Amino acid sequence: MRLRPTAFVVLGLLLAVPLHAQDVAQPSAPPPTDVRLLDKVPNYAQILRHQWSAGVPKDVIEAESSNQMYGGLLGKEPLQATSLADCIALAIQNNTNLQIQRLGPVSATAQVRSARSIFDPKLYSNVVRDRYQTPAVTFLNAGASPTYFTQDLIANVGLRKTLLSGGQIQLEWDNKKYGTVPSLANPIVPQYTTSLGLTLTQPLLRDFGWKYALLMVEIAQNTEQAAYFQYEASISNLVAQVEAAYWALVLAIENVRVQEEGVNLGLEVQRQNEGKFNVGALAHTAVLEAQADVARREALLIRARNAEDIARDNLRALINYRQPNSSTLLMIEPHDQPTAAPYPANLEASLQTALEKRPELTAARLGVYGSGLQRKVAENQLLPRLNFVGQLGLNGLAGTDQQVVFNGTVVPVNPIATGGYGTALGQLPDGRFYNYSAGATIEIPIDNAQAKANYATANINLDQSRLSLQQLQESVTLEIKTAVTNIHSDLKSIQATRLARELEEENVRNQQARYNVGLATTKDLLDFQDRLTVAQFNEIQAVTQYNTDLAELHRVEGTLLSARNILLERLEPEKAPWWASF
């Protein structure tokens, strides 16, 4: 599966419900994948300062305050009524793990640039001055001088580039000033030589093929696309976690309310028993029984309030939002209540949707394709190396005639070769002095064991990618079946727990009436009150579980972000520089 757009940006959160807390600011969309990090490169002065200083620069490691170290959970702020939509928006903005995940595609984009850098032209130059001195062998080398020396000045400049064909082209301009003792062998001193040459080395077997040179770029782009879908999956997972934590907090708050009602009911029974005992209508054991039950219920209330604090901190830590000028994480009071509107969950439809939209599956398919590209690279390396090498150049030479005399006659010098550096340079464009060559080099490994091993590894990786995709499809199928089954079960559970709660309320009313006329004991009334408390908790638990499971169904289908109006827009991939087009 091929998808061209790779870079991305969270465009916005089209949330249907506005923020309900006036002190909570609407978060802006995250920056476009922090692409600016790719261009955050120090200049030469900064690099030299960093390289010649000990340790790590202070601006690299930022000291954190104690509040940041402890995650902002230590302080306490007033509770802020916050909707589920607001919590999702704030989490996408501020969740630390998501910020880490957001850097994955940016790193992948950097790898694309790195892979494409092979086509960057490289300008090079070298300047050398040398002197070589030795005893002269004969007068042909050094004339009448007993010493032979050379004193050269070399200044060369060139440009080389890798082509899309996999070949390398090089243009080089060489210049040399040659100084020595005038002699019969060299009567032109100083002597200037210059040449302009074009060299092409083109692979014909290994490192050659249809767009072979672009394979590494394509692999990096494929990885970049997979990183995008992994990031999309991370956002979907975070949204599901926020919803689960939000409804867990709602459930914990409702549990506190239910336990408080239970304590109040127990206190009322205790009050009634104490009144009846005071008038001699009830034994003291009934008062003790009521008091013990109140103590038990108060213990349950303490545990429920502790569970509420833990649930609120879990949601706060997940969202990780600090209000302006505050070091404490937002104290969230859920504004929304769970709903029990039936959702038409269908196993076949959900499974088909997941196979098409689940970002993890898309990333896995891209992984299989990338492994195939890697195997193609390894397969190419099994070939012998056969390169065409061609060269074409222009030459120039000139210097000063030193009038060297031999047997009383001045050694004649070609007039074309007399003059200065400008004369040698002017000989290049007239085309009379040139050189060319064409040939081939071949290299055949006897066993090529490394290439064979690399190909075997690439083949294994491809098989692993296929099996990983198959395993993920099986896992998604199980997740879909579980999620759909949970939805159906939750809807039935809501109906059952609602009916149970209504019946327990009626039972408590009946037992209260029987208790008032002495037909029921204190234990009977307390037992029915306990059953009502449990029934009330079971009902709200069933409703919150349904909302949590509904979010999980959307997640495993790959539709959670669209269901919550969260839009991720992929940007067009970076355009390659013009020199990477040939």
C-alpha positions as CSV (number, residue, x, y, z in Angstrom):
1,M,0.0,0.0,0.0
2,R,1.5,3.3,-1.1
3,L,0.6,6.6,0.4
4,R,2.4,9.7,-0.8
5,P,1.7,12.3,1.9
6,T,3.9,11.7,4.9
7,A,4.4,14.8,7.0
8,F,1.4,15.7,9.1
9,V,-0.2,18.2,11.5
10,V,-3.0,18.0,14.0
11,L,-5.1,20.5,12.2
12,G,-7.6,21.1,15.0
13,L,-10.2,19.7,17.4
14,L,-13.7,20.5,16.1
15,L,-15.2,19.9,19.5
16,A,-18.9,20.0,19.7
17,V,-18.9,21.0,23.4
18,P,-17.1,24.2,24.5
19,L,-15.1,24.5,27.7
20,H,-17.3,24.9,30.7
21,A,-14.7,26.2,33.1
22,Q,-14.0,29.9,32.5
23,D,-10.4,29.6,33.8
24,V,-9.5,26.9,31.2
25,A,-8.2,28.3,28.0
26,Q,-9.1,26.6,24.7
27,P,-5.9,24.9,23.6
28,S,-4.5,25.6,20.2
29,A,-3.6,22.8,17.7
30,P,-0.1,21.3,18.2
31,P,2.5,22.8,15.8
32,P,3.0,21.1,12.4
33,T,4.9,18.1,13.7
34,D,7.7,20.4,15.0
35,V,9.2,20.4,11.5
36,R,11.2,23.4,12.6
37,L,13.4,21.0,14.6
38,L,14.7,19.7,11.2
39,D,16.0,23.1,10.4
40,K,17.4,23.9,13.9
41,V,21.0,23.6,13.0
42,P,23.8,25.5,14.7
43,N,26.1,27.8,12.8
44,Y,29.8,27.2,12.5
45,A,30.6,29.6,15.4
46,Q,28.2,27.8,17.7
47,I,29.5,24.4,16.7
48,L,33.1,25.4,17.4
49,R,32.1,26.9,20.7
50,H,30.4,23.7,21.7
51,Q,33.2,21.4,20.5
52,W,35.8,23.3,22.3
53,S,34.0,23.4,25.6
54,A,33.9,20.7,28.3
55,G,30.8,18.6,28.8
56,V,27.4,19.4,27.4
57,P,26.3,23.0,26.8
58,K,24.0,24.5,29.4
59,D,21.4,25.4,26.9
60,V,21.0,21.7,26.0
61,I,20.1,20.5,29.5
62,E,17.4,22.6,31.1
63,A,17.0,22.5,34.9
64,E,13.5,21.5,36.0
65,S,11.7,23.0,38.9
66,S,10.5,20.8,41.7
67,N,6.9,21.2,40.5
68,Q,7.8,19.9,37.1
69,M,9.8,17.1,38.7
70,Y,6.8,16.0,40.7
71,G,4.4,16.4,37.8
72,G,2.3,19.1,39.3
73,L,0.2,16.7,41.4
74,L,1.3,18.0,44.8
75,G,-0.6,21.2,44.8
76,K,-4.3,21.7,45.2
77,E,-6.5,24.1,43.1
78,P,-10.2,24.6,43.1
79,L,-12.2,22.1,41.1
80,Q,-13.0,23.1,37.5
81,A,-16.0,21.7,35.8
82,T,-14.5,20.1,32.6
83,S,-16.2,18.3,29.8
84,L,-14.9,15.1,28.2
85,A,-14.3,17.0,25.0
86,D,-12.2,19.6,26.9
87,C,-10.2,16.8,28.5
88,I,-9.4,15.2,25.2
89,A,-8.3,18.5,23.7
90,L,-6.1,19.3,26.6
91,A,-4.6,15.8,26.6
92,I,-3.7,16.1,22.9
93,Q,-2.0,19.4,23.6
94,N,-0.1,18.5,26.8
95,N,0.3,14.7,27.3
96,T,4.0,14.1,27.6
97,N,4.0,10.6,26.0
98,L,2.1,12.0,23.0
99,Q,4.7,14.8,22.7
100,I,7.4,12.1,22.6
101,Q,5.4,10.1,20.0
102,R,5.0,13.3,17.9
103,L,8.8,13.4,17.4
104,G,8.8,10.0,15.7
105,P,7.6,11.2,12.3
106,V,9.9,14.2,12.6
107,S,12.9,11.9,13.0
108,A,11.6,9.8,10.1
109,T,11.5,13.0,7.9
110,A,15.1,13.7,8.9
111,Q,16.0,10.2,7.7
112,V,14.4,11.0,4.3
113,R,16.6,14.0,4.1
114,S,19.6,11.9,5.1
115,A,18.8,9.3,2.4
116,R,18.4,12.0,-0.2
117,S,21.7,13.6,0.7
118,I,23.5,11.0,-1.4
119,F,22.6,13.2,-4.4
120,D,24.0,16.4,-2.9
121,P,26.8,17.9,-5.1
122,K,30.1,18.1,-3.3
123,L,32.5,20.9,-4.0
124,Y,36.1,20.1,-3.0
125,S,39.5,21.8,-3.4
126,N,43.1,21.4,-2.3
127,V,46.0,23.8,-2.2
128,V,49.5,22.4,-1.6
129,R,53.0,23.9,-1.7
130,D,56.0,21.6,-1.5
131,R,59.7,21.5,-2.0
132,Y,61.9,18.4,-2.8
133,Q,65.7,18.7,-2.8
134,T,68.3,15.9,-3.6
135,P,71.7,15.6,-5.2
136,A,71.6,15.8,-9.0
137,V,72.3,12.5,-10.8
138,T,73.4,14.0,-14.2
139,F,73.6,17.4,-15.9
140,L,70.4,16.3,-17.8
141,N,68.5,16.7,-14.6
142,A,70.1,19.8,-13.0
143,G,72.4,21.3,-15.6
144,A,75.6,22.7,-14.0
145,S,74.0,22.6,-10.5
146,P,75.1,19.8,-8.2
147,T,71.6,19.9,-6.6
148,Y,68.3,19.0,-8.0
149,F,65.1,20.4,-6.5
150,T,61.5,20.9,-7.2
151,Q,59.3,23.5,-5.7
152,D,55.6,23.1,-6.6
153,L,52.4,24.9,-6.0
154,I,49.2,22.9,-6.6
155,A,45.7,24.4,-6.6
156,N,42.8,22.1,-7.7
157,V,39.1,22.5,-7.4
158,G,36.3,20.0,-8.4
159,L,32.7,19.1,-8.2
160,R,31.3,15.6,-7.8
161,K,27.8,14.2,-7.7
162,T,26.0,10.9,-7.6
163,L,23.4,10.5,-10.4
164,L,20.0,8.9,-10.2
165,S,21.5,6.1,-12.3
166,G,23.8,5.2,-9.5
167,G,26.8,6.6,-11.3
168,Q,29.2,9.3,-10.2
169,I,30.2,12.2,-12.3
170,Q,33.2,14.4,-11.4
171,L,34.4,17.7,-12.9
172,E,37.9,18.7,-11.9
173,W,40.1,21.7,-12.7
174,D,43.8,21.1,-11.8
175,N,46.5,23.7,-11.8
176,K,50.2,23.4,-11.0
177,K,53.2,25.6,-10.9
178,Y,56.4,23.6,-11.3
179,G,59.7,25.1,-10.3
180,T,63.1,23.5,-10.5
181,V,66.7,24.0,-11.8
182,P,66.6,24.6,-15.6
183,S,68.1,21.6,-17.4
184,L,68.1,19.8,-20.7
185,A,65.2,17.7,-19.4
186,N,63.2,20.8,-18.5
187,P,64.3,24.1,-20.0
188,I,60.9,25.8,-19.1
189,V,61.0,27.1,-15.6
190,P,58.7,27.9,-14.0
191,Q,56.3,25.6,-15.8
192,Y,52.5,26.0,-15.6
193,T,50.1,23.1,-16.3
194,T,46.4,23.2,-16.2
195,S,43.7,20.6,-17.1
196,L,39.9,20.4,-17.1
197,G,38.6,16.9,-16.9
198,L,35.2,15.2,-16.7
199,T,35.0,11.6,-15.3
200,L,32.0,9.2,-15.2
201,T,31.9,6.0,-13.3
202,Q,28.7,4.1,-14.0
203,P,27.8,0.8,-12.4
204,L,26.3,-1.7,-14.8
205,L,25.4,-4.6,-12.5
206,R,25.7,-4.1,-8.8
207,D,24.3,-0.8,-7.6
208,F,22.4,-0.4,-10.8
209,G,18.8,-1.0,-11.8
210,W,15.5,0.7,-12.3
211,K,15.7,3.7,-9.9
212,Y,18.1,1.7,-7.7
213,A,19.8,4.8,-6.4
214,L,16.4,6.0,-5.1
215,L,15.6,2.8,-3.2
216,M,17.1,4.1,0.1
217,V,15.1,7.3,-0.3
218,E,11.9,5.3,-1.0
219,I,12.7,3.1,2.1
220,A,13.0,6.2,4.3
221,Q,9.8,7.7,2.8
222,N,8.0,4.5,3.5
223,T,9.3,4.6,7.1
224,E,8.1,8.2,7.4
225,Q,4.6,7.2,6.3
226,A,4.5,4.3,8.8
227,A,5.6,6.7,11.5
228,Y,2.6,9.0,10.7
229,F,0.1,6.1,11.1
230,Q,1.9,5.0,14.3
231,Y,1.4,8.6,15.6
232,E,-2.2,8.5,14.6
233,A,-2.6,5.3,16.5
234,S,-0.9,7.0,19.6
235,I,-3.5,9.8,19.5
236,S,-6.3,7.3,19.2
237,N,-4.9,5.3,22.2
238,L,-4.6,8.5,24.2
239,V,-8.2,9.6,23.5
240,A,-9.4,6.1,24.6
241,Q,-7.3,6.3,27.7
242,V,-8.7,9.8,28.5
243,E,-12.3,8.6,28.1
244,A,-11.7,5.6,30.2
245,A,-10.1,7.7,32.9
246,Y,-12.9,10.3,32.7
247,W,-15.6,7.8,33.2
248,A,-13.6,6.1,35.9
249,L,-13.6,9.4,37.8
250,V,-17.4,9.8,37.1
251,L,-17.9,6.3,38.6
252,A,-15.7,7.1,41.6
253,I,-17.7,10.3,42.3
254,E,-21.0,8.4,41.9
255,N,-19.7,5.7,44.2
256,V,-19.0,8.4,46.9
257,R,-22.5,9.7,46.4
258,V,-24.0,6.2,46.8
259,Q,-21.9,5.5,49.9
260,E,-22.9,8.9,51.4
261,E,-26.5,8.0,50.9
262,G,-25.8,4.6,52.5
263,V,-24.3,6.3,55.5
264,N,-27.3,8.7,55.8
265,L,-29.7,5.8,55.6
266,G,-27.7,4.0,58.3
267,L,-27.7,7.1,60.5
268,E,-31.4,7.4,60.1
269,V,-31.9,3.8,61.3
270,Q,-29.5,4.4,64.2
271,R,-31.5,7.5,65.2
272,Q,-34.8,5.6,65.0
273,N,-33.4,2.7,67.1
274,E,-31.9,5.0,69.7
275,G,-35.3,6.8,70.0
276,K,-37.2,3.5,70.4
277,F,-34.6,2.3,72.9
278,N,-35.0,5.4,75.0
279,V,-38.7,4.8,75.3
280,G,-38.2,1.1,76.0
281,A,-39.6,-0.1,72.7
282,L,-36.4,-1.7,71.4
283,A,-33.5,-3.7,72.9
284,H,-30.1,-2.1,73.2
285,T,-28.6,-4.7,70.8
286,A,-30.6,-3.1,68.0
287,V,-28.9,0.2,68.7
288,L,-25.5,-1.5,68.7
289,E,-26.3,-3.3,65.5
290,A,-27.2,0.0,63.8
291,Q,-24.1,1.8,65.2
292,A,-21.8,-1.0,63.9
293,D,-23.4,-0.8,60.5
294,V,-22.9,2.9,60.3
295,A,-19.2,2.5,61.2
296,R,-18.9,-0.2,58.4
297,R,-20.6,2.2,55.9
298,E,-18.3,5.1,56.9
299,A,-15.3,2.9,56.2
300,L,-16.7,2.2,52.8
301,L,-17.2,5.9,52.3
302,I,-13.6,6.6,53.2
303,R,-12.4,4.1,50.7
304,A,-14.7,5.5,48.0
305,R,-13.3,9.0,48.6
306,N,-9.8,7.7,48.4
307,A,-10.6,6.0,45.1
308,E,-12.1,9.3,43.8
309,D,-8.8,11.1,44.6
310,I,-6.8,8.4,42.8
311,A,-9.1,8.5,39.8
312,R,-8.9,12.3,39.6
313,D,-5.1,12.2,39.8
314,N,-4.9,9.6,37.1
315,L,-7.0,11.8,34.8
316,R,-5.0,14.9,35.7
317,A,-1.7,13.2,35.1
318,L,-2.9,11.9,31.7
319,I,-4.1,15.3,30.6
320,N,-1.0,17.1,32.1
321,Y,-2.5,20.6,31.8
322,R,-1.5,23.5,34.0
323,Q,-3.5,26.6,34.0
324,P,-1.7,29.9,33.3
325,N,0.5,31.1,36.1
326,S,0.0,27.8,38.0
327,S,2.4,24.9,38.7
328,T,-0.4,22.6,39.7
329,L,-2.2,20.3,37.2
330,L,-5.9,21.2,36.5
331,M,-8.3,19.9,39.2
332,I,-11.0,18.3,37.1
333,E,-14.6,18.0,38.1
334,P,-16.4,16.0,35.3
335,H,-19.1,18.0,33.7
336,D,-20.6,15.3,31.5
337,Q,-22.6,12.4,32.5
338,P,-22.6,9.0,30.8
339,T,-25.3,8.2,28.4
340,A,-27.0,4.9,27.5
341,A,-28.1,5.6,24.0
342,P,-28.0,2.3,22.1
343,Y,-25.2,1.9,19.5
344,P,-25.8,-0.4,16.5
345,A,-22.7,-2.5,16.8
346,N,-22.3,-5.0,14.0
347,L,-19.4,-7.5,14.0
348,E,-19.0,-7.8,10.2
349,A,-19.3,-4.1,9.6
350,S,-16.9,-3.2,12.4
351,L,-14.3,-5.7,11.2
352,Q,-14.5,-4.4,7.7
353,T,-14.1,-0.8,9.0
354,A,-11.1,-1.8,11.1
355,L,-9.3,-3.5,8.2
356,E,-9.7,-0.3,6.2
357,K,-9.1,2.4,8.8
358,R,-7.1,1.0,11.7
359,P,-3.8,3.0,11.5
360,E,-1.7,0.2,13.0
361,L,-2.7,-2.1,10.1
362,T,-1.8,0.5,7.6
363,A,1.6,1.0,9.3
364,A,2.1,-2.8,9.3
365,R,1.3,-3.0,5.6
366,L,3.8,-0.3,5.0
367,G,6.3,-2.3,7.0
368,V,5.8,-5.2,4.7
369,Y,6.4,-3.0,1.7
370,G,9.5,-1.5,3.3
371,S,10.9,-5.0,4.0
372,G,10.3,-5.8,0.4
373,L,12.4,-2.8,-0.6
374,Q,15.1,-3.8,1.7
375,R,15.2,-7.3,0.2
376,K,15.5,-5.7,-3.3
377,V,18.5,-3.8,-2.1
378,A,20.1,-6.9,-0.7
379,E,19.3,-8.9,-3.8
380,N,21.1,-6.3,-6.0
381,Q,24.3,-6.8,-3.9
382,L,24.4,-10.5,-5.0
383,L,25.5,-9.3,-8.5
384,P,29.2,-8.9,-9.5
385,R,30.5,-5.4,-9.8
386,L,30.9,-4.1,-13.3
387,N,31.6,-0.4,-13.8
388,F,32.0,1.7,-16.9
389,V,34.7,4.3,-16.5
390,G,35.1,7.1,-19.0
391,Q,37.1,10.3,-18.9
392,L,37.4,13.3,-21.2
393,G,39.8,16.2,-20.6
394,L,41.5,19.3,-21.9
395,N,45.1,20.2,-21.2
396,G,47.3,23.2,-21.2
397,L,51.1,23.8,-20.6
398,A,53.3,26.9,-20.7
399,G,56.3,28.4,-19.0
400,T,59.4,30.6,-19.2
401,D,62.2,29.5,-21.6
402,Q,65.4,29.6,-19.7
403,Q,67.6,29.4,-22.8
404,V,69.4,26.2,-21.8
405,V,72.6,25.7,-23.9
406,F,73.8,22.2,-25.0
407,N,77.1,21.9,-27.1
408,G,77.0,25.6,-27.7
409,T,73.4,25.5,-29.0
410,V,70.3,26.8,-27.2
411,V,67.9,24.0,-26.7
412,P,64.8,24.8,-28.9
413,V,61.5,25.2,-27.1
414,N,58.1,24.9,-28.7
415,P,56.8,28.5,-29.0
416,I,53.3,27.3,-28.1
417,A,54.6,26.2,-24.7
418,T,56.2,29.6,-23.8
419,G,54.4,32.1,-21.7
420,G,52.8,32.4,-18.3
421,Y,49.9,30.8,-16.5
422,G,47.4,32.7,-18.8
423,T,49.0,31.0,-21.8
424,A,48.5,27.6,-20.3
425,L,44.9,28.5,-19.3
426,G,44.2,29.8,-22.8
427,Q,45.1,26.5,-24.4
428,L,42.1,24.7,-22.7
429,P,39.3,26.0,-24.9
430,D,41.0,25.7,-28.3
431,G,40.7,21.9,-28.1
432,R,44.0,21.0,-29.6
433,F,45.3,19.3,-26.4
434,Y,43.0,16.8,-25.0
435,N,42.8,13.3,-23.5
436,Y,40.1,10.7,-23.3
437,S,39.7,7.2,-22.0
438,A,37.0,4.5,-21.8
439,G,37.0,1.2,-20.1
440,A,35.5,-1.1,-17.6
441,T,36.3,-2.6,-14.2
442,I,34.9,-5.9,-12.9
443,E,34.9,-7.4,-9.5
444,I,33.6,-10.9,-8.9
445,P,33.6,-12.1,-5.3
446,I,34.6,-15.8,-5.0
447,D,31.8,-16.6,-2.5
448,N,30.1,-13.3,-1.8
449,A,29.2,-14.6,1.7
450,Q,28.3,-11.2,3.2
451,A,25.9,-10.4,0.4
452,K,24.2,-13.8,0.7
453,A,23.9,-13.4,4.4
454,N,22.4,-10.0,4.1
455,Y,19.9,-11.3,1.5
456,A,18.9,-14.1,3.8
457,T,18.5,-11.6,6.6
458,A,16.3,-9.4,4.4
459,N,14.3,-12.4,3.4
460,I,13.7,-13.4,7.0
461,N,12.7,-9.8,7.9
462,L,10.2,-9.8,5.1
463,D,8.7,-13.0,6.3
464,Q,8.6,-11.6,9.9
465,S,6.8,-8.5,8.6
466,R,4.2,-10.6,6.8
467,L,3.7,-12.7,9.9
468,S,3.5,-9.6,12.1
469,L,0.8,-8.2,9.8
470,Q,-1.1,-11.5,10.0
471,Q,-0.7,-11.5,13.8
472,L,-2.0,-7.9,14.0
473,Q,-5.0,-8.8,11.8
474,E,-5.8,-11.7,14.1
475,S,-5.4,-9.4,17.1
476,V,-7.7,-6.8,15.6
477,T,-10.3,-9.4,14.8
478,L,-10.3,-10.6,18.4
479,E,-10.4,-7.0,19.7
480,I,-13.4,-6.2,17.4
481,K,-15.2,-9.3,18.5
482,T,-14.6,-8.5,22.1
483,A,-15.6,-4.9,21.8
484,V,-18.8,-5.7,19.9
485,T,-19.7,-8.4,22.5
486,N,-19.0,-6.0,25.3
487,I,-21.4,-3.4,23.7
488,H,-24.2,-5.9,23.4
489,S,-23.6,-7.1,27.0
490,D,-23.4,-3.6,28.4
491,L,-26.7,-2.6,26.9
492,K,-28.3,-5.6,28.5
493,S,-26.5,-5.0,31.7
494,I,-27.8,-1.4,31.9
495,Q,-31.4,-2.6,31.5
496,A,-30.9,-5.3,34.1
497,T,-29.2,-3.1,36.7
498,R,-31.7,-0.3,36.2
499,L,-34.5,-2.8,36.9
500,A,-32.6,-4.2,39.9
501,R,-32.2,-0.7,41.3
502,E,-35.9,0.2,40.9
503,L,-36.9,-3.1,42.6
504,E,-34.4,-2.6,45.4
505,E,-35.8,0.9,46.0
506,E,-39.3,-0.6,46.2
507,N,-38.0,-3.3,48.6
508,V,-36.4,-0.7,50.9
509,R,-39.7,1.3,51.0
510,N,-41.6,-1.9,51.9
511,Q,-39.1,-3.0,54.5
512,Q,-39.1,0.5,56.0
513,A,-42.9,0.3,56.3
514,R,-42.7,-3.2,57.8
515,Y,-39.9,-2.0,60.2
516,N,-42.0,0.9,61.3
517,V,-44.8,-1.4,62.4
518,G,-42.4,-4.0,63.9
519,L,-42.7,-6.6,61.2
520,A,-39.0,-6.4,60.2
521,T,-35.9,-6.4,62.2
522,T,-33.1,-3.8,62.1
523,K,-30.9,-6.3,60.3
524,D,-33.6,-6.9,57.7
525,L,-33.8,-3.1,57.0
526,L,-30.0,-2.7,56.9
527,D,-29.6,-5.6,54.6
528,F,-32.1,-4.2,52.1
529,Q,-30.4,-0.8,52.3
530,D,-27.1,-2.5,51.5
531,R,-28.7,-4.2,48.5
532,L,-30.0,-0.9,47.3
533,T,-26.6,0.7,47.6
534,V,-25.0,-2.1,45.6
535,A,-27.8,-1.9,43.0
536,Q,-27.3,1.9,42.6
537,F,-23.6,1.4,42.2
538,N,-24.0,-1.4,39.7
539,E,-26.3,0.7,37.6
540,I,-23.9,3.7,37.2
541,Q,-21.0,1.2,36.8
542,A,-22.9,-0.4,33.9
543,V,-23.6,2.9,32.2
544,T,-20.0,4.2,32.6
545,Q,-18.6,0.8,31.4
546,Y,-20.8,1.1,28.3
547,N,-19.4,4.6,27.5
548,T,-15.9,3.3,28.0
549,D,-16.5,0.2,25.9
550,L,-18.1,2.3,23.2
551,A,-14.9,4.4,23.0
552,E,-12.9,1.2,22.8
553,L,-15.0,-0.1,20.0
554,H,-14.4,3.1,18.0
555,R,-10.6,2.8,18.8
556,V,-10.4,-0.8,17.5
557,E,-12.4,0.1,14.4
558,G,-10.0,3.0,13.7
559,T,-12.8,5.6,13.8
560,L,-12.3,7.1,17.3
561,L,-10.7,10.3,16.0
562,S,-13.4,11.0,13.4
563,A,-16.1,10.2,16.0
564,R,-14.6,12.8,18.3
565,N,-14.1,15.3,15.5
566,I,-10.3,15.2,15.7
567,L,-8.8,15.9,12.3
568,L,-5.2,15.0,11.3
569,E,-4.1,16.5,8.0
570,R,-1.1,15.2,6.3
571,L,1.1,17.8,4.5
572,E,2.7,17.3,1.2
573,P,6.1,15.7,1.4
574,E,9.1,17.9,1.2
575,K,10.2,18.6,-2.4
576,A,13.6,17.3,-3.3
577,P,16.2,20.0,-4.2
578,W,16.7,20.5,-8.0
579,W,20.0,18.8,-8.0
580,A,18.4,15.5,-6.7
581,S,16.3,15.3,-9.9
582,F,19.1,14.0,-12.1
